[in-house]
Every structure is written in C-alpha cells, then in structure tokens.
C-alpha cells in the first residue's frame, strides 16, 4: 500500500469538496433538492473532517440556497445564520461571502 503525503490527500479532499459543492448546486438548480442537500452535507462533513472550518460558511450558504429553492425558508434561515456567524468569526463582515449571505436572507423576506 502506498502512503501519500498528507498534502496530496488534502488536495484530493479539497477537489472532492469542490466537486460536491458544484454538483450539489447544479442538482438544486435542476430541482433535485434531496440529491443537492446530500452532496452539500457530504462536502460539509469532509470540511469538518480535515479541519478547515473557514470553508464551512460557503457550504452552509449553499445549503440555505437549496432549502430556499425548495420553499423551506425556516431551514434556509438557519443555514444562512450559521454561515453569517462563521464568516464573521473567520473573516469579519467586510467580505463578499458575508454580503452574499445577507443578500440571500433579504431575498427570503421579499
């Protein structure tokens, strides 16, 4: 059995997370909400397993988007709030992701 350096394993995991995020959002846009949520939750678990908490808010925002697409605004707001809190903790409030999540919350109430 070949043991690859941790950096190669992390790189592969990051690619897998990106793929899950992209295909999850494509599923959501196509109305395949269960598949979308499953892929995004898998991406979130992978992020947590490799200890890159700073990547969680993007996936949380996307989970909020899928729930909003599905009409489950109560769940969407929970994911958006978690994304805002984590973004503020890791990056502050003066960044694109924070403003994007705020905009997504605003759309829920329009």
Secondary structure, DSSP 4 states (H G I P E B T S, - for coil): -----HHHHHHHHHHHHHHHHHHHHHHHHTT-HHHHHHHHHHHHHHHHHHT-GGGHHHHHHHHHHHHHHTT-HHHHHHHHHHHHHHHHHHH-SSSHHHHHHHHHHHHHT-
